[in-house]
Amino acid sequence: MGFFASGCGTTSTSPTETTSTDATTDAEGEATVTITISPSPTTATASIDRDFTWSGSFVATVSNTNTTPITINSIAADLQQSSGGIVITPIPDTDESFRFEVRAPFNRIDLNATMEIPFTFYYTLPNKGRESIVSLSMGVTTDEGVTGAVTATVRIQ
């Protein structure tokens, strides 16, 4: 029987390490589904999409050590301008403009398995800068029908 508990936590890292956020746990409080981001932080580059100024690409690796396989049902993302890892709220009547591409190979992760999901974000920020924070959330369900969410935060600079 699988067990999900909502929650999240982040690990501070240096530029060469990954950032992990745990959102599902077993009865002992150990994480059973995690997301690891690589590279972290991600480097912003000039966008190839003429509608946006910057782009950033990374891979989210989802790991499943739950007692049952899981299915990823949804992926949501938000991008916000930042400075030094701190979200900077835009002035009134301005907002971040972005789109993202996800290239998930499939939606099911077997027991003790991982899935690499590549992401590319294209964006323009109201402050004309390039540093941003992406918040990812993935809705998951076990084969037993138990639902949960796993989240991660990605810095683009």
C-alpha positions, 0 to 999 in steps of 0.5 A, a space after each residue: 500500500 502506498 502512502 502520500 503526504 503533502 509537503 515540501 522542503 528544499 536543499 540549498 546547493 552550490 552551482 554544481 549540485 542539484 536541488 531536491 524537493 520531497 513531497 511524498 513520504 512513507 510512514 517513517 517520514 522518508 521521501 518516496 517521490 523526489 525531483 532533482 534538478 540539473 543543472 542547478 542553477 540553470 544558466 539563462 541564454 538569449 532566446 531563440 524565440 523572438 517573442 521572448 528575451 531569455 531562455 533556460 533549459 534543465 532536466 527534472 529527474 523524478 525518482 520513485 521509491 514508493 511501494 507501488 508505481 506512480 503515474 504523473 497526471 499533471 505538470 504545472 509551472 510558474 516563472 517569476 523574476 528574482 534577484 539573489 534567489 528572492 522573488 521580486 514582485 513586479 510593479 502594478 500593471 506589469 507581469 512576467 511573460 513566459 512559455 515552456 516546453 516539456 518533453 516527458 518521455 512517458 507518464 508512468 514511473 515503476 517502483 525504484 525507477 526514475 524518469 528524466 523530463 527536459 524543460 525549456 523556458 522562454 521568458 521576458 521579465 518586467 525588470 528587463 533582467 534575466 534572473 528568475 525562479 521557476 516553481 514546478 508542481 507534478 500531480 501523481 497517483 499510485 496504482 492504488 489510487 492514492 494521489 499527491 504532489 511533488 514540487 521543485 524550485 529552479 533558479 535561472 540566472 
